[in-house]
């Protein structure tokens, strides 16, 4: 059983505008409501013009706007038939009758012609923007600025016009501030054309707005709105530097993908405009996902098993385990790879193989590097820069021994094809022995206590 709720009254049955207020006497106290009450004839004309199906409303608008755009004051029936020759006679008669009923078209019986009354001129001024090319999304402030700037030149500025422009500037400021605070590059890029357009429009209308703000107004409301408009204009102009810094920050966070020149922004833009993202997966999701559904009985079985399993006694009084002799331990010391010690021994054998009065011969670089797997050869090649290194010569251990070896190496940009199981090409280079004096000087740089031999 449900509780019955009282039905709400039908608002369309209210006899007057004042009946919609809690107290009818409050309606005349609202400035905007009072101003609308002074234009009831204009409101009735708009009601009659826009009443009915969309197609019929478009027909009336087209006929009315076409008549208002003709450079002549009076229209005969032949003029109307020629102007709207594409219309069916019934459609034209229906549109003209509605325009006469709502006082947007007047029939003069004496000269037997039509003319547009002053009310039609007012309605045309309100609807003139419907006949222009639809403005871009970021051009919504152009019409307001044009109205205010033109009214300022003619001395016809109205408080409501300044209020509308003030509200639009405030909305734009909040929208741009949210885009800056978000830090999202996509939101900043979307807001950038609109922001640039707003700055351009404010800059173009700057002279008229400045004159309007600095002028002396008899109406205090107009002066107050003019000051608020100046503050909004200054806030919007000061936001330009913040917007620029936010874009620069987004540029610094952009990631370049390798050496292709593509950035993360390019990938995001490409993904956003891709017609079917699911096609990028190809056959990766050819097998559908099979979810595992757990029934209530399975949940009960798991819970019972959890309660029935053996658990250790929390308050047991078991003593410490008996003592036992510790076994012999083994201390593992980090040792360097065997290739390092083998290379030091190879260099020593090459240097001592010749007679005392004969200097050792140069050796190709690949003779010291190749041998074994590719990883071992690559490791030996990485050790070559240690030969003759001034800082490494003062170290203890195998690293210092390699740096003090009486050899120096030199590599070239050319590649040498070699007969090896793991390496096909290697950088060409030579190993040149040092003189006896230089070798003795290198050995003398060994720190005290250095063994100078390989220990494994």
C-alpha positions in Angstrom: 0.0 0.0 0.0 1.4 3.4 -0.9 0.5 6.8 0.5 -1.4 9.0 -1.8 0.3 12.3 -2.6 -1.7 15.4 -3.4 -1.4 16.4 -7.0 0.4 19.7 -7.8 -1.7 22.5 -9.2 -1.5 23.2 -13.0 0.5 26.3 -13.3 -0.9 27.0 -16.8 -4.3 27.8 -15.1 -2.9 30.8 -13.2 -4.8 33.9 -14.3 -1.9 36.4 -13.9 1.8 36.8 -13.6 1.4 37.9 -9.9 -0.3 34.7 -9.0 2.9 32.7 -9.4 4.5 34.6 -6.4 4.0 33.7 -2.8 2.6 37.2 -2.3 1.3 38.9 -5.4 2.5 42.3 -4.2 6.1 41.2 -4.5 5.9 41.0 -8.3 6.1 44.8 -9.1 9.0 45.1 -6.7 11.3 43.0 -9.0 13.0 45.4 -11.4 13.4 42.9 -14.2 9.8 41.6 -13.8 8.5 45.2 -13.9 10.6 45.9 -17.1 9.1 42.7 -18.7 5.6 44.0 -17.8 6.2 47.1 -19.9 6.8 45.0 -23.0 3.8 42.8 -23.1 3.0 43.6 -26.7 6.5 42.4 -27.7 6.1 39.2 -25.6 2.7 38.5 -27.2 4.1 39.0 -30.7 6.9 36.5 -29.9 4.4 34.0 -28.5 2.3 34.2 -31.6 5.4 33.9 -33.8 6.8 30.8 -32.1 3.6 29.0 -31.3 3.1 25.7 -33.1 5.1 23.0 -34.8 8.8 23.6 -35.7 8.2 23.6 -39.5 5.4 26.2 -39.2 7.5 28.4 -36.9 10.3 28.3 -39.5 7.9 29.3 -42.2 6.6 32.3 -40.3 10.2 33.4 -39.3 11.3 33.1 -42.9 8.4 35.2 -44.2 8.8 37.8 -41.5 12.6 38.1 -41.7 12.4 38.3 -45.5 9.8 41.1 -45.4 11.8 43.0 -42.7 14.9 42.7 -44.9 13.4 44.3 -48.0 14.5 47.9 -48.8 10.9 49.2 -49.2 8.3 50.5 -46.9 5.1 49.0 -48.5 4.3 45.8 -50.2 1.5 45.1 -52.6 0.0 41.6 -53.0 1.9 41.2 -56.3 5.1 42.1 -54.5 4.5 39.4 -52.0 3.6 36.8 -54.6 6.8 37.6 -56.5 8.9 37.6 -53.4 7.6 34.2 -52.1 6.9 32.6 -55.5 8.4 29.3 -54.2 5.7 28.9 -51.5 2.3 27.3 -51.9 -0.5 29.9 -51.9 -2.0 28.3 -48.8 1.3 28.4 -46.9 1.9 32.0 -47.7 -1.7 33.0 -46.7 -1.3 31.2 -43.4 2.0 32.9 -42.6 0.6 36.4 -43.6 -2.6 35.9 -41.5 -0.6 34.9 -38.4 1.7 38.0 -38.9 -1.4 40.2 -39.1 -3.0 38.6 -36.1 0.0 39.3 -33.9 0.4 42.9 -35.2 3.7 42.2 -37.1 2.2 43.1 -40.4 -0.4 45.8 -41.1 -2.9 46.0 -44.0 -3.8 49.4 -45.3 -7.2 49.3 -47.0 -6.9 52.6 -48.8 -3.8 51.9 -50.9 -4.4 48.2 -50.8 -0.9 47.3 -49.5 1.0 46.0 -46.5 3.6 47.7 -44.3 5.6 46.8 -41.1 4.5 48.6 -37.9 7.0 49.8 -35.3 6.4 46.6 -33.3 7.7 44.6 -36.2 10.9 46.6 -36.2 11.5 45.8 -32.5 10.9 42.1 -33.1 13.3 42.2 -36.1 16.0 43.8 -33.9 15.6 40.9 -31.4 15.7 38.2 -34.1 18.3 39.7 -36.5 21.0 37.3 -35.2 19.0 34.3 -36.4 19.7 35.2 -40.0 23.5 35.5 -39.7 25.9 32.6 -40.1 26.1 30.5 -36.9 29.0 31.8 -34.8 31.8 29.5 -33.6 31.6 28.1 -30.1 34.0 30.6 -28.8 32.3 33.6 -30.4 29.4 33.8 -28.0 30.7 37.1 -26.5 31.0 38.9 -29.8 27.3 39.9 -30.0 27.3 41.3 -26.5 30.4 43.3 -27.0 29.1 44.6 -30.3 25.9 45.7 -28.7 27.6 47.5 -25.8 30.2 49.1 -28.0 27.6 50.3 -30.5 25.3 51.6 -27.7 28.2 53.5 -26.2 28.9 55.3 -29.4 25.2 56.3 -29.7 24.8 57.1 -26.1 22.1 54.4 -25.6 23.8 52.1 -23.1 21.4 50.2 -21.0 22.0 48.6 -17.6 20.8 45.2 -18.7 23.3 45.1 -21.5 26.1 45.7 -19.1 24.7 43.1 -16.8 24.7 40.5 -19.5 28.2 41.3 -20.6 29.3 41.3 -16.9 27.8 37.8 -16.4 29.4 36.5 -19.6 32.9 37.8 -18.7 32.5 36.2 -15.2 31.6 32.9 -16.7 34.5 32.9 -19.1 36.9 33.8 -16.3 35.7 30.9 -14.2 35.9 28.5 -17.2 39.4 29.5 -18.0 40.4 29.4 -14.3 39.1 25.8 -14.1 41.1 24.8 -17.2 44.3 26.3 -15.7 43.7 24.6 -12.3 43.1 21.2 -13.9 46.6 21.1 -15.5 45.1 19.0 -18.3 46.8 19.7 -21.6 43.6 18.7 -23.5 41.4 21.1 -21.6 44.0 23.9 -22.0 44.2 23.2 -25.8 40.4 23.2 -26.1 40.1 26.5 -24.1 43.0 28.2 -25.9 41.1 29.3 -29.1 38.2 30.6 -27.0 40.5 32.4 -24.6 42.4 34.0 -27.5 39.2 35.0 -29.2 37.9 36.6 -25.9 41.1 38.6 -25.5 40.9 39.8 -29.1 37.3 40.9 -28.7 38.0 42.7 -25.5 41.0 44.4 -27.0 39.0 45.5 -30.0 36.2 46.9 -27.9 38.7 48.3 -25.3 38.3 51.9 -26.4 34.5 51.8 -26.1 34.6 49.9 -22.8 37.2 52.3 -21.4 35.1 55.3 -22.4 32.1 53.7 -20.9 33.8 52.9 -17.6 35.3 56.4 -17.2 32.1 58.3 -18.2 29.9 59.9 -15.6 26.5 58.3 -15.4 23.4 59.8 -13.9 22.0 56.3 -13.1 23.8 54.8 -10.1 23.0 51.3 -11.3 24.7 52.0 -14.7 27.8 53.4 -12.9 28.0 50.3 -10.6 27.7 47.9 -13.6 30.3 49.9 -15.5 32.8 49.6 -12.6 32.1 45.8 -12.3 32.6 45.5 -16.0 36.0 47.2 -15.7 37.1 44.8 -13.0 36.1 41.8 -15.1 38.0 43.1 -18.0 41.1 43.6 -15.9 40.8 40.0 -14.5 40.5 38.5 -17.9 43.5 40.4 -19.2 45.6 39.5 -16.2 44.8 35.8 -16.8 46.8 35.8 -20.1 50.1 35.3 -18.3 48.6 32.5 -16.2 47.3 30.8 -19.3 50.7 31.0 -21.0 52.5 29.6 -18.0 50.0 26.7 -17.8 50.6 25.9 -21.5 54.3 26.0 -21.0 54.0 23.7 -18.0 52.0 21.2 -20.2 54.7 21.4 -22.9 57.4 20.6 -20.4 55.5 17.5 -19.2 55.1 16.2 -22.8 57.0 13.0 -23.4 58.9 12.4 -26.7 58.6 8.8 -27.9 62.1 7.8 -29.0 63.7 9.4 -32.0 60.5 9.4 -34.0 59.6 13.0 -33.1 56.2 11.9 -31.9 55.0 13.1 -28.5 52.5 11.9 -26.0 50.1 14.7 -27.1 50.3 13.4 -30.7 49.4 9.9 -29.6 46.5 11.2 -27.4 45.2 13.3 -30.3 45.4 10.3 -32.7 43.6 8.0 -30.2 40.9 10.5 -29.7 40.2 10.8 -33.4 40.5 7.1 -34.2 37.2 5.8 -35.5 37.4 2.3 -33.9 39.8 1.9 -31.0 38.8 -1.8 -30.6 40.4 -2.6 -33.9 43.8 -1.8 -32.4 43.7 -4.9 -30.3 43.5 -7.2 -33.3 43.3 -10.8 -32.2 44.5 -10.1 -28.7 40.9 -10.5 -27.3 39.7 -13.2 -29.5 39.0 -15.4 -26.5 36.3 -13.8 -24.3 36.8 -13.3 -20.6 35.1 -16.0 -18.5 34.1 -14.7 -15.1 34.0 -17.1 -12.2 30.8 -16.9 -10.2 30.8 -18.0 -6.6 27.5 -19.4 -5.4 26.2 -19.1 -1.8 26.8 -22.8 -1.2 30.5 -22.4 -2.1 30.8 -19.4 0.3 29.3 -21.5 3.1 31.7 -24.4 2.4 34.6 -22.1 2.5 33.5 -20.5 5.8 32.9 -23.9 7.4 36.3 -25.1 6.4 37.9 -21.9 7.8 36.2 -22.5 11.2 37.1 -26.2 11.4 40.8 -26.1 10.5 43.4 -26.6 13.2 44.9 -23.5 14.6 47.8 -23.1 17.1 46.9 -22.5 20.7 47.4 -18.9 21.4 48.2 -19.2 25.2 50.4 -22.3 25.1 53.2 -22.7 27.7 55.8 -24.4 25.5 59.3 -23.6 26.6 62.4 -22.7 24.6 63.8 -25.4 22.3 67.0 -27.2 23.6 70.3 -25.8 22.8 72.3 -27.1 19.9 75.7 -26.6 18.5 76.0 -24.2 15.6 77.3 -25.8 12.4 80.3 -24.6 10.5 79.4 -21.5 8.4 80.7 -20.3 5.1 81.2 -16.6 4.4 80.5 -15.8 0.7 82.6 -12.9 -0.5 81.6 -11.1 -3.7 84.2 -11.8 -6.3 84.7 -10.1 -9.6 84.1 -12.0 -12.9 86.8 -14.4 -14.1 87.2 -12.5 -17.3 88.9 -9.6 -15.5 91.6 -11.8 -14.0 92.1 -13.7 -17.2 92.6 -10.4 -19.1 95.2 -9.2 -16.6 97.1 -12.5 -16.9 96.9 -12.3 -20.8 98.4 -8.8 -20.8 101.2 -9.9 -18.5 102.1 -12.9 -20.7 102.1 -10.7 -23.8 104.4 -8.2 -22.2 106.9 -10.7 -20.8 107.0 -13.1 -23.8 109.8 -11.2 -25.7 113.4 -11.0 -24.9 114.6 -8.3 -22.4 116.2 -6.3 -25.3 113.1 -6.5 -27.6 109.9 -4.6 -27.1 106.6 -6.5 -27.2 104.7 -6.2 -30.4 101.3 -4.5 -31.0 98.3 -6.7 -30.7 94.9 -6.5 -32.4 92.1 -5.5 -30.1 89.9 -8.5 -31.0 92.6 -11.0 -29.7 92.0 -9.7 -26.2 88.2 -9.4 -26.4 86.9 -12.5 -28.3 86.4 -15.8 -26.8 83.4 -17.6 -25.2 79.9 -16.2 -25.3 78.8 -12.8 -26.6 78.2 -11.4 -23.1 81.8 -12.3 -22.1 83.2 -10.6 -25.1 81.1 -7.5 -24.5 82.3 -7.4 -20.8 86.0 -7.6 -21.9 85.4 -4.7 -24.4 83.8 -2.6 -21.6 86.9 -3.1 -19.5 89.3 -1.6 -22.2 88.7 2.1 -21.1 90.3 1.2 -17.7 93.8 0.7 -19.4 95.9 3.7 -18.3 93.1 5.4 -16.4 94.7 7.7 -13.9 92.1 7.4 -11.2 91.7 3.6 -11.5 95.5 3.1 -11.2 95.4 4.1 -7.5 92.8 1.5 -6.6 93.4 -1.8 -4.9 92.4 -5.2 -6.3 91.9 -6.5 -9.9 90.5 -3.2 -11.2 93.6 -1.3 -10.2 95.8 -4.1 -11.6 94.1 -3.9 -15.0 94.5 -0.1 -15.0 98.2 -0.5 -14.3 98.8 -3.0 -17.1 101.6 -1.8 -19.4 99.3 -1.5 -22.4 97.2 1.3 -24.0 94.3 0.7 -26.4 92.9 2.7 -29.3 89.7 1.9 -31.2 88.4 3.2 -34.6 85.0 3.8 -36.1 85.6 0.9 -38.6 84.2 -2.6 -38.1 86.2 -5.8 -38.6 84.6 -9.1 -39.6 86.0 -11.9 -37.4 85.7 -15.6 -37.3 84.0 -16.2 -34.0 81.0 -18.2 -32.9 79.3 -15.4 -31.0 80.6 -12.2 -32.7 80.3 -11.3 -36.3 81.6 -7.7 -36.3 83.8 -5.9 -33.9 85.3 -2.4 -33.8 88.8 -2.4 -35.2 91.5 -1.4 -32.7 95.0 -2.0 -31.5 96.8 -2.7 -28.2 100.1 -0.9 -27.9 102.7 -1.8 -25.2 104.1 0.9 -23.0 107.8 1.5 -22.8 109.8 0.0 -19.9 109.9 3.3 -18.1 106.2 3.9 -18.4 105.4 0.4 -17.3 107.6 0.7 -14.3 106.0 4.1 -13.4 102.5 2.5 -13.7 103.5 -0.3 -11.4 104.9 2.2 -8.9 101.5 3.8 -8.6 100.1 0.7 -7.0 98.9 1.4 -3.4 100.6 -0.2 -0.5 99.4 -3.7 0.2 98.2 -4.4 -3.3 98.7 -8.1 -4.2 98.8 -7.5 -7.9 97.7 -11.0 -8.7 94.5 -12.9 -9.3 93.0 -14.7 -6.4 90.0 -17.0 -6.8 
